[in-house]
Amino acid sequence: MGPANRRLLALAAAVGLAAFTGCAQSLRAADYPDGRYTGSSAAADDGAIGTVEFTISGGLVTAASFVVRDADGTAHDESYGLSKATGEPVDEAFYQRAQAAVAAEKQYVTQFAEVGDADQVDVIAGASLSHTQFVEAVTDALSKG
């Protein structure tokens, strides 16, 4: 490849990189006007959807919630993983994983409120799908604002 082709290739790569990064949506609360925001994630393979609601005031996240609901509408909460008939775990291992995911989902909200940027919310082991849904829901909410 000659020098002219290398320069052309480098220019094309730089333009492509600038275009790609220029289209990225900021997930920082400080970049959005005050208001209440609501958004949802895409459905996961099992049909679960995450929904986030938060308020931005003065560039800060002042209130936030995030709930994942299974395809049948069952919320990921303190009852997630329990039998609806007996209130007992159907499978103890699943119940423990389910409750760990619920705790992580709450932590995602807490981190978001602390740092004000969904891109800075750390993935918690065992709850990476919830993290993806959280970020998708925040992105959806901000795109509507």
PALO-977212 format. One record per residue: x, y, z of N, C-alpha, C in turn; residue in three letters; residue number from 0. Coordinates in pm, 1 decimal. Atoms other than C-alpha are relative to their C-alpha. Layout:
<vexnus>
+----------+----------+----------+----------+----------+----------+----------+----------+----------+------+-----+
|      n.x |      n.y |      n.z |     ca.x |     ca.y |     ca.z |      c.x |      c.y |      c.z | type | seq |
+----------+----------+----------+----------+----------+----------+----------+----------+----------+------+-----+
|        X |        Y |        Z |        X |        Y |        Z |        X |        Y |        Z |  ALA | NUM |
...
+----------+----------+----------+----------+----------+----------+----------+----------+----------+------+-----+
</vexnus>
This chain:
<vexnus>
+----------+----------+----------+----------+----------+----------+----------+----------+----------+------+-----+
|      n.x |      n.y |      n.z |     ca.x |     ca.y |     ca.z |      c.x |      c.y |      c.z | type | seq |
+----------+----------+----------+----------+----------+----------+----------+----------+----------+------+-----+
|     85.0 |   -117.1 |      0.0 |      0.0 |      0.0 |      0.0 |     89.3 |    123.2 |      0.0 |  MET |   0 |
|    -79.2 |   -120.6 |     14.0 |    139.0 |    334.3 |   -102.8 |    -34.6 |    103.5 |    105.3 |  GLY |   1 |
|     24.0 |   -104.5 |    -99.4 |    163.9 |    647.1 |    113.9 |   -135.0 |     69.4 |    -16.6 |  PRO |   2 |
|    128.4 |    -67.3 |     21.9 |   -142.7 |    806.5 |    -48.1 |   -114.5 |    -86.8 |     50.0 |  ALA |   3 |
|    104.8 |     90.7 |    -46.5 |   -354.2 |    498.8 |     24.2 |     -1.6 |     -9.2 |    152.1 |  ASN |   4 |
|     -6.7 |      5.5 |   -147.1 |   -230.2 |    485.3 |    384.5 |    -61.9 |    125.5 |     60.2 |  ARG |   5 |
|     58.2 |   -124.6 |    -49.7 |   -321.8 |    851.6 |    434.6 |   -152.1 |     -1.7 |    -16.6 |  ARG |   6 |
|    143.2 |      8.9 |     24.0 |   -664.2 |    791.5 |    281.8 |    -65.9 |    -94.5 |    100.0 |  LEU |   7 |
|     52.1 |     96.1 |    -96.9 |   -717.4 |    487.0 |    504.4 |     -1.1 |     60.3 |    140.3 |  LEU |   8 |
|     -6.0 |    -64.2 |   -131.8 |   -607.6 |    682.4 |    814.6 |   -107.5 |    106.8 |     12.9 |  ALA |   9 |
|    104.0 |   -102.6 |     -1.9 |   -840.1 |    969.5 |    723.1 |   -138.3 |    -63.3 |     13.4 |  LEU |  10 |
|    129.3 |     68.6 |     -8.1 |  -1131.7 |    730.4 |    670.1 |    -22.7 |    -56.1 |    140.3 |  ALA |  11 |
|     12.6 |     53.4 |   -135.8 |  -1062.1 |    564.9 |   1006.2 |    -30.0 |    112.4 |     99.0 |  ALA |  12 |
|     22.7 |   -112.2 |    -91.8 |  -1048.7 |    902.2 |   1182.8 |   -141.2 |     54.8 |    -14.2 |  ALA |  13 |
|    135.9 |    -50.0 |     22.4 |  -1373.3 |   1020.4 |   1023.7 |   -101.4 |    -99.2 |     56.9 |  VAL |  14 |
|     89.8 |    102.9 |    -53.0 |  -1541.2 |    689.7 |   1109.5 |     -3.8 |      0.8 |    151.2 |  GLY |  15 |
|     -6.1 |     -4.2 |   -145.3 |  -1423.6 |    708.0 |   1470.7 |    -70.9 |    123.2 |     53.2 |  LEU |  16 |
|     66.5 |   -122.4 |    -44.2 |  -1540.0 |   1066.7 |   1504.9 |   -150.7 |    -11.8 |    -15.9 |  ALA |  17 |
|    143.7 |     16.4 |     22.0 |  -1877.3 |    980.7 |   1358.4 |    -59.3 |    -96.3 |    101.8 |  ALA |  18 |
|     50.2 |     99.4 |    -95.4 |  -1915.9 |    677.8 |   1582.7 |     -8.2 |     58.4 |    140.1 |  PHE |  19 |
|      0.8 |    -53.7 |   -135.6 |  -1820.2 |    853.8 |   1905.4 |    -88.5 |    123.2 |     10.5 |  THR |  20 |
|     85.1 |   -118.0 |     -2.7 |  -2010.0 |   1168.9 |   1808.5 |   -146.7 |    -34.6 |     15.3 |  GLY |  21 |
|    139.7 |     40.6 |     -7.5 |  -2334.2 |    971.6 |   1796.4 |    -35.8 |    -60.1 |    135.2 |  CYS |  22 |
|     26.6 |     61.7 |   -130.0 |  -2297.9 |    826.2 |   2142.4 |    -80.4 |     96.6 |     86.5 |  ALA |  23 |
|     85.4 |    -82.2 |    -85.1 |  -2567.2 |    951.9 |   2375.8 |     61.2 |      9.4 |    139.1 |  GLN |  24 |
|    -46.8 |    -19.0 |   -137.0 |  -2454.0 |   1100.0 |   2704.5 |   -102.0 |    -58.8 |     95.9 |  SER |  25 |
|     87.4 |     53.4 |   -103.6 |  -2596.3 |    919.4 |   3004.7 |     23.0 |     71.2 |    132.2 |  LEU |  26 |
|    -25.1 |    -82.6 |   -118.4 |  -2494.3 |   1196.4 |   3247.3 |   -119.3 |     89.1 |     27.2 |  ARG |  27 |
|    115.1 |    -81.3 |    -38.9 |  -2779.2 |   1362.2 |   3433.8 |     26.8 |    148.8 |    -21.2 |  ALA |  28 |
|    -33.9 |   -141.5 |     12.1 |  -2594.8 |   1695.2 |   3423.1 |    -19.4 |     52.4 |   -142.3 |  ALA |  29 |
|     16.4 |    -41.6 |    140.0 |  -2640.3 |   1699.5 |   3042.9 |   -146.7 |     14.2 |    -41.3 |  ASP |  30 |
|    143.0 |     -1.7 |     32.7 |  -3022.1 |   1700.1 |   3064.8 |    -74.5 |    100.6 |     86.6 |  TYR |  31 |
|     78.0 |    -95.5 |    -78.6 |  -3286.1 |   1947.2 |   3178.5 |    -69.0 |    -67.3 |    118.3 |  PRO |  32 |
|     74.8 |     50.2 |   -114.9 |  -3461.3 |   1910.5 |   3509.8 |   -130.7 |    -62.9 |    -47.5 |  ASP |  33 |
|    126.8 |     63.8 |     34.1 |  -3758.6 |   1678.4 |   3495.9 |     -3.5 |   -144.3 |     45.4 |  GLY |  34 |
|     21.8 |    140.6 |    -33.1 |  -3896.8 |   1331.9 |   3548.2 |     15.5 |    -81.0 |   -127.6 |  ARG |  35 |
|    -31.5 |     83.2 |    115.1 |  -3774.1 |   1060.1 |   3312.6 |    -43.9 |   -144.0 |     27.2 |  TYR |  36 |
|     42.2 |    138.9 |     -9.9 |  -3915.8 |    712.9 |   3247.5 |     41.0 |    -71.5 |   -127.6 |  THR |  37 |
|    -39.5 |     77.3 |    118.0 |  -3781.2 |    443.9 |   3017.0 |      0.5 |   -148.3 |     28.9 |  GLY |  38 |
|      1.2 |    145.8 |    -11.7 |  -3778.5 |     72.0 |   2950.6 |    109.7 |    -60.6 |    -85.7 |  SER |  39 |
|    -98.6 |     74.6 |     76.9 |  -3525.7 |   -179.5 |   2829.6 |    -71.8 |    -81.5 |   -106.4 |  SER |  40 |
|     52.8 |    100.2 |     91.9 |  -3572.5 |   -416.4 |   2542.1 |    -27.5 |   -125.7 |     81.6 |  ALA |  41 |
|     29.0 |    125.9 |    -69.1 |  -3716.7 |   -750.9 |   2643.6 |    120.6 |    -93.1 |    -11.4 |  ALA |  42 |
|   -106.7 |     99.8 |     -0.7 |  -3455.3 |  -1007.6 |   2743.8 |    -51.8 |   -126.6 |    -69.3 |  ALA |  43 |
|     40.0 |    125.2 |     64.8 |  -3460.7 |  -1356.0 |   2591.2 |   -118.2 |    -65.9 |     69.2 |  ASP |  44 |
|    110.0 |     60.9 |    -75.0 |  -3697.4 |  -1467.1 |   2867.3 |   -122.6 |     91.5 |      8.8 |  ASP |  45 |
|    112.4 |    -92.8 |      0.8 |  -3925.9 |  -1166.7 |   2810.5 |      2.8 |    105.0 |    109.0 |  GLY |  46 |
|     -8.0 |    -97.6 |   -109.3 |  -3818.1 |   -971.0 |   3119.8 |     35.6 |    138.4 |    -54.7 |  ALA |  47 |
|    -22.7 |   -138.9 |     40.3 |  -3822.6 |   -591.4 |   3083.7 |     30.2 |     82.0 |    124.5 |  ILE |  48 |
|    -34.1 |    -90.3 |   -109.3 |  -3656.4 |   -334.8 |   3308.2 |    -57.6 |    138.0 |    -26.7 |  GLY |  49 |
|     56.1 |   -134.8 |     11.0 |  -3825.1 |     -1.0 |   3374.2 |     64.9 |     88.4 |    105.9 |  THR |  50 |
|    -63.2 |    -94.8 |    -90.7 |  -3652.8 |    298.5 |   3527.2 |    -81.4 |    128.7 |      2.2 |  VAL |  51 |
|     56.9 |   -133.5 |    -16.6 |  -3795.2 |    622.2 |   3663.0 |     98.8 |     78.6 |     84.3 |  GLU |  52 |
|    -89.3 |    -82.9 |    -80.2 |  -3581.2 |    907.3 |   3786.2 |    -30.4 |    146.2 |    -23.8 |  PHE |  53 |
|     18.4 |   -144.3 |      6.9 |  -3585.7 |   1278.3 |   3849.0 |    137.4 |     65.0 |     -3.7 |  THR |  54 |
|   -121.3 |    -80.2 |      6.1 |  -3311.7 |   1518.8 |   3750.0 |    -35.9 |    139.3 |     49.3 |  ILE |  55 |
|     18.9 |   -134.7 |    -51.4 |  -3288.8 |   1842.1 |   3943.9 |    137.8 |     61.8 |     22.0 |  SER |  56 |
|   -129.0 |    -66.8 |    -13.9 |  -2997.1 |   2082.7 |   3915.5 |    116.0 |    -85.6 |    -46.8 |  GLY |  57 |
|   -105.7 |     85.0 |     52.8 |  -2798.8 |   1826.8 |   3716.0 |     25.8 |   -125.7 |     80.8 |  GLY |  58 |
|    -17.9 |    116.9 |    -86.4 |  -2834.6 |   1562.3 |   3987.9 |   -120.6 |    -92.0 |     -9.8 |  LEU |  59 |
|    109.8 |     95.8 |     -9.9 |  -3041.4 |   1245.3 |   4007.0 |    -47.4 |      6.8 |    144.1 |  VAL |  60 |
|     49.0 |    -20.8 |   -136.3 |  -3259.5 |   1321.2 |   4307.3 |    -94.1 |   -110.2 |     47.4 |  THR |  61 |
|     85.8 |    113.6 |    -34.8 |  -3492.8 |   1020.4 |   4298.7 |      8.8 |    -98.5 |   -114.8 |  ALA |  62 |
|     -9.0 |     99.9 |    106.7 |  -3475.1 |    694.0 |   4108.4 |    -53.6 |   -133.4 |     48.1 |  ALA |  63 |
|     42.4 |    137.1 |    -27.3 |  -3626.7 |    348.8 |   4088.7 |     21.9 |    -82.3 |   -126.3 |  SER |  64 |
|    -20.3 |     92.0 |    111.4 |  -3567.2 |     45.2 |   3870.1 |    -63.0 |   -132.3 |     38.2 |  PHE |  65 |
|     66.5 |    127.5 |    -25.5 |  -3784.1 |   -264.8 |   3847.8 |      7.1 |    -83.5 |   -126.5 |  VAL |  66 |
|      4.6 |     95.9 |    109.9 |  -3744.0 |   -568.5 |   3628.4 |   -123.3 |    -85.5 |     22.4 |  VAL |  67 |
|    118.7 |     85.4 |     -6.2 |  -4062.8 |   -759.2 |   3550.5 |     15.9 |   -112.8 |   -101.4 |  ARG |  68 |
|     -1.5 |    113.8 |     90.1 |  -4076.5 |  -1106.2 |   3403.4 |   -111.2 |     15.0 |   -102.7 |  ASP |  69 |
|     99.6 |     -6.7 |    107.3 |  -4286.6 |  -1168.9 |   3092.5 |   -142.4 |     -8.9 |     53.7 |  ALA |  70 |
|    134.6 |     13.0 |    -57.7 |  -4581.7 |  -1261.2 |   3315.5 |    -35.6 |    116.1 |     93.0 |  ASP |  71 |
|     26.2 |   -116.6 |    -83.4 |  -4554.8 |   -928.8 |   3502.6 |     53.6 |     -9.1 |    141.1 |  GLY |  72 |
|    -55.1 |     17.7 |   -134.3 |  -4388.0 |  -1070.4 |   3814.4 |    119.3 |     93.0 |     20.8 |  THR |  73 |
|   -108.3 |    -94.4 |    -30.1 |  -4170.4 |   -798.1 |   3966.1 |    113.9 |    -70.2 |     71.6 |  ALA |  74 |
|   -117.3 |     44.8 |    -74.4 |  -3819.3 |   -868.7 |   4083.1 |      1.6 |     80.2 |    130.3 |  HIS |  75 |
|      5.3 |    -65.3 |   -130.0 |  -3876.1 |   -782.1 |   4449.2 |     29.7 |   -103.5 |    108.0 |  ASP |  76 |
|    -32.7 |     92.2 |   -110.5 |  -3851.2 |   -948.4 |   4791.3 |    -68.9 |   -135.3 |    -13.4 |  GLU |  77 |
|     69.4 |    127.4 |     21.8 |  -4090.9 |  -1221.6 |   4669.3 |     50.5 |    -74.1 |   -122.9 |  SER |  78 |
|    -50.3 |     60.6 |    123.1 |  -3898.1 |  -1295.0 |   4351.4 |     72.3 |   -131.1 |     33.3 |  TYR |  79 |
|    -58.9 |    131.5 |    -24.3 |  -3811.1 |  -1665.5 |   4344.8 |    -80.0 |    -84.8 |     97.2 |  GLY |  80 |
|     86.3 |     74.3 |    -91.9 |  -4084.8 |  -1766.1 |   4589.4 |   -121.7 |    -53.7 |    -74.9 |  LEU |  81 |
|    122.0 |     56.1 |     56.4 |  -4379.1 |  -1988.2 |   4503.5 |   -116.7 |     91.9 |     33.2 |  SER |  82 |
|    118.0 |    -83.2 |    -25.1 |  -4697.8 |  -1785.2 |   4464.7 |   -100.1 |    -74.3 |     87.7 |  LYS |  83 |
|     96.2 |     80.2 |    -77.2 |  -4893.0 |  -2072.4 |   4622.0 |     41.0 |    -13.8 |    145.8 |  ALA |  84 |
|    -43.3 |     29.1 |   -136.9 |  -4679.0 |  -2139.1 |   4929.4 |     79.8 |    112.7 |     65.2 |  THR |  85 |
|    -85.1 |   -104.8 |    -55.1 |  -4457.2 |  -1832.3 |   4967.5 |    138.8 |    -50.2 |     38.4 |  GLY |  86 |
|   -130.2 |     61.5 |    -28.0 |  -4158.6 |  -2066.5 |   4998.8 |     80.0 |     -9.6 |   -130.1 |  GLU |  87 |
|    -80.0 |     16.6 |    121.4 |  -3865.8 |  -2098.8 |   4758.3 |    -34.0 |   -131.5 |    -70.4 |  PRO |  88 |
|     22.7 |    120.6 |     80.3 |  -3944.3 |  -2341.3 |   4478.1 |    131.7 |    -75.0 |    -11.3 |  VAL |  89 |
|   -135.9 |     53.4 |     13.8 |  -3570.5 |  -2395.0 |   4434.3 |     90.6 |     95.5 |     76.2 |  ASP |  90 |
|    -79.9 |    -87.0 |    -87.3 |  -3335.9 |  -2259.7 |   4702.2 |    113.2 |     69.4 |    -75.8 |  GLU |  91 |
|   -110.5 |    -60.5 |     75.5 |  -3045.8 |  -2201.1 |   4460.0 |    -53.1 |    114.0 |    -88.8 |  ALA |  92 |
|     58.2 |   -104.7 |     83.5 |  -3271.2 |  -2006.1 |   4220.9 |    -41.9 |    119.2 |     85.9 |  PHE |  93 |
|     43.9 |   -107.8 |    -89.0 |  -3416.8 |  -1806.3 |   4509.0 |    118.5 |     87.1 |     42.2 |  TYR |  94 |
|   -118.9 |    -76.6 |    -40.2 |  -3067.6 |  -1704.7 |   4624.2 |     51.0 |     85.8 |   -115.2 |  GLN |  95 |
|    -43.1 |    -77.9 |    117.1 |  -2970.1 |  -1597.6 |   4270.8 |    -98.6 |    113.5 |    -28.4 |  ARG |  96 |
|    103.0 |   -100.7 |     25.8 |  -3300.4 |  -1413.8 |   4228.9 |     13.1 |    117.3 |     97.1 |  ALA |  97 |
|    -11.6 |   -106.4 |   -100.0 |  -3256.3 |  -1219.9 |   4552.1 |    130.9 |     77.4 |    -14.6 |  GLN |  98 |
|   -125.8 |    -70.9 |     26.8 |  -2893.8 |  -1138.1 |   4465.6 |    -20.6 |     98.2 |   -115.8 |  ALA |  99 |
|     28.4 |    -90.1 |    112.1 |  -3019.9 |   -990.0 |   4136.7 |    -82.6 |    119.1 |     45.9 |  ALA | 100 |
|     82.5 |   -110.2 |    -52.8 |  -3282.6 |   -784.0 |   4322.1 |     88.5 |     99.0 |     75.8 |  VAL | 101 |
|    -91.4 |    -88.2 |    -74.7 |  -3012.4 |   -647.3 |   4553.9 |     87.5 |     80.0 |    -95.9 |  ALA | 102 |
|    -83.7 |    -69.2 |     98.1 |  -2792.8 |   -562.0 |   4254.4 |    -79.8 |    108.3 |    -71.3 |  ALA | 103 |
|     84.2 |    -98.6 |     67.5 |  -3081.8 |   -385.8 |   4081.5 |    -18.2 |    124.7 |     86.6 |  GLU | 104 |
|     10.0 |   -114.9 |    -92.1 |  -3123.8 |   -165.7 |   4389.0 |    131.3 |     76.5 |      4.8 |  LYS | 105 |
|   -131.2 |    -64.7 |     -4.9 |  -2750.9 |    -97.5 |   4394.0 |     25.4 |     81.2 |   -127.8 |  GLN | 106 |
|    -15.4 |    -77.2 |    123.1 |  -2760.0 |     13.6 |   4029.3 |    -66.4 |    136.5 |     14.3 |  TYR | 107 |
|     71.5 |   -125.9 |    -21.6 |  -3015.4 |    278.3 |   4126.6 |     79.8 |     90.0 |     94.0 |  VAL | 108 |
|    -78.1 |    -77.4 |    -97.6 |  -2806.8 |    388.3 |   4425.2 |    123.8 |     60.2 |    -65.5 |  THR | 109 |
|   -119.9 |    -50.4 |     68.1 |  -2490.4 |    417.9 |   4214.8 |    -35.1 |    110.7 |    -98.6 |  GLN | 110 |
|     42.2 |   -100.7 |     97.6 |  -2675.6 |    611.1 |   3944.7 |    -28.3 |    132.4 |     69.7 |  PHE | 111 |
|     30.1 |   -121.8 |    -75.3 |  -2802.6 |    859.7 |   4201.3 |    128.4 |     64.0 |     53.1 |  ALA | 112 |
|   -125.9 |    -53.6 |    -54.2 |  -2452.0 |    895.7 |   4348.2 |     86.6 |     64.8 |   -106.9 |  GLU | 113 |
|    -92.2 |    -49.7 |    102.0 |  -2257.9 |    943.1 |   4024.2 |    -68.4 |     79.2 |   -110.4 |  VAL | 114 |
|     73.8 |    -75.8 |     99.9 |  -2531.8 |   1081.8 |   3798.8 |     33.1 |    -35.4 |   -143.7 |  GLY | 115 |
|    -39.0 |     41.1 |    134.9 |  -2402.9 |    887.3 |   3498.1 |    -15.1 |   -151.1 |    -11.1 |  ASP | 116 |
|     25.2 |    144.1 |     11.8 |  -2538.7 |    547.4 |   3393.8 |    120.9 |    -74.7 |    -55.0 |  ALA | 117 |
|   -121.4 |     64.6 |     51.2 |  -2211.8 |    476.3 |   3209.0 |    100.0 |    -30.3 |    111.4 |  ASP | 118 |
|    -92.7 |     19.8 |   -111.6 |  -2034.5 |    490.0 |   3546.5 |    -52.4 |    -98.8 |    103.5 |  GLN | 119 |
|     56.7 |     97.8 |    -92.0 |  -2260.5 |    235.0 |   3717.4 |     69.4 |   -133.8 |    -24.2 |  VAL | 120 |
|    -77.4 |    124.0 |     11.0 |  -2051.5 |    -76.0 |   3785.9 |    -88.8 |   -122.6 |    -15.3 |  ASP | 121 |
|     68.0 |    128.4 |     15.1 |  -2164.3 |   -419.5 |   3672.7 |     28.2 |    -83.7 |    124.1 |  VAL | 122 |
|    -14.1 |     86.1 |   -116.6 |  -2225.3 |   -651.1 |   3967.1 |     -5.2 |   -144.1 |    -48.1 |  ILE | 123 |
|     -6.1 |    140.4 |     40.9 |  -2127.8 |  -1015.2 |   3921.8 |   -131.9 |    -69.7 |     31.9 |  ALA | 124 |
|    125.6 |     71.8 |    -17.9 |  -2435.4 |  -1231.1 |   3875.0 |   -121.7 |     81.0 |    -39.6 |  GLY | 125 |
|    113.1 |    -85.9 |     38.0 |  -2649.1 |   -937.0 |   3762.3 |     34.5 |     83.8 |   -123.2 |  ALA | 126 |
|    -40.1 |    -75.0 |    119.3 |  -2499.5 |   -837.3 |   3428.3 |   -118.5 |     25.5 |    -92.5 |  SER | 127 |
|    119.2 |    -23.0 |     82.1 |  -2831.3 |   -880.8 |   3245.5 |    -80.3 |    116.5 |     57.1 |  LEU | 128 |
|     71.0 |   -112.1 |    -63.0 |  -2996.0 |   -647.8 |   3497.9 |     71.4 |    131.1 |    -28.2 |  SER | 129 |
|    -77.5 |   -120.6 |     29.9 |  -2714.2 |   -398.3 |   3438.9 |    -28.1 |     46.1 |   -142.8 |  HIS | 130 |
|     28.8 |    -34.1 |    139.0 |  -2770.3 |   -411.0 |   3063.5 |   -139.4 |     60.9 |    -11.3 |  THR | 131 |
|    135.9 |    -52.1 |      4.3 |  -3142.4 |   -358.9 |   3114.9 |     -8.6 |    137.4 |     66.2 |  GLN | 132 |
|     -0.9 |   -129.7 |    -67.3 |  -3076.4 |    -70.8 |   3355.0 |     52.1 |    108.5 |    -94.3 |  PHE | 133 |
|    -58.7 |    -99.0 |     90.4 |  -2851.8 |    111.6 |   3108.6 |    -91.3 |     23.9 |   -120.1 |  VAL | 134 |
|     94.5 |    -15.9 |    111.5 |  -3095.9 |     45.3 |   2822.9 |   -120.0 |     86.0 |     41.8 |  GLU | 135 |
|    116.7 |    -75.6 |    -46.4 |  -3384.1 |    183.7 |   3030.3 |     35.5 |    146.9 |     21.3 |  ALA | 136 |
|    -43.3 |   -139.4 |    -18.3 |  -3188.3 |    498.7 |   3126.3 |     17.8 |     65.5 |   -136.8 |  VAL | 137 |
|    -18.6 |    -53.1 |    134.3 |  -3090.2 |    546.7 |   2761.9 |   -135.2 |     32.6 |    -63.7 |  THR | 138 |
|    133.7 |    -22.0 |     54.4 |  -3454.3 |    510.8 |   2658.2 |    -64.3 |    123.0 |     65.2 |  ASP | 139 |
|     59.7 |   -113.6 |    -71.1 |  -3568.5 |    757.5 |   2925.5 |     59.7 |    132.4 |    -46.7 |  ALA | 140 |
|    -66.6 |   -124.6 |     39.1 |  -3312.2 |   1019.5 |   2828.7 |    -26.7 |     34.9 |   -146.2 |  LEU | 141 |
|     27.7 |    -27.9 |    141.6 |  -3386.4 |    981.2 |   2458.2 |   -137.4 |     62.8 |    -19.1 |  SER | 142 |
|    135.6 |    -57.5 |      6.4 |  -3747.7 |   1081.9 |   2529.4 |     -3.6 |    142.0 |     55.5 |  LYS | 143 |
|     -0.2 |   -128.7 |    -69.2 |  -3648.6 |   1384.9 |   2735.6 |     43.3 |    109.4 |    -85.6 |  GLY | 144 |
+----------+----------+----------+----------+----------+----------+----------+----------+----------+------+-----+
</vexnus>
